[in-house]
Amino acid sequence: MLKPVNFFFMAPHAKSVALVGEFNDWNPEAHPMHRHPDGSWSIQVQLHHGHHMYRFVVDGEPALDPRAHGVVRSEHHGRVSVVAVS
């Protein structure tokens, strides 16, 4: 079963922010985030139960999520954030 998961990132000076992860094959074009007037960025993604590795791409540079449930080292992507969906 899929559940809606909200992702937020504060980057007031960024021109673009995208969510990448194992759920979209780390494709920065799959989930572009939406900018809000306060400089935050957000997106809601439907994810299956379990743990999911992800990170943000801010103006082409990878960034960890300070609000993540944890950080792990991915074999192919270095340090990534983790979200638990239950």
PyMOL commands that set and color helices and strands:
alter all, ss='L'
color gray80, all
select helices_A, chain A and resi 22-24
alter helices_A, ss='H'
color red, helices_A
select strands_A, chain A and resi 2-10+17-21+34-35+40-48+50-58+61-63+70-74+78-85
alter strands_A, ss='S'
color yellow, strands_A
deselect
rebuild
show_as cartoon
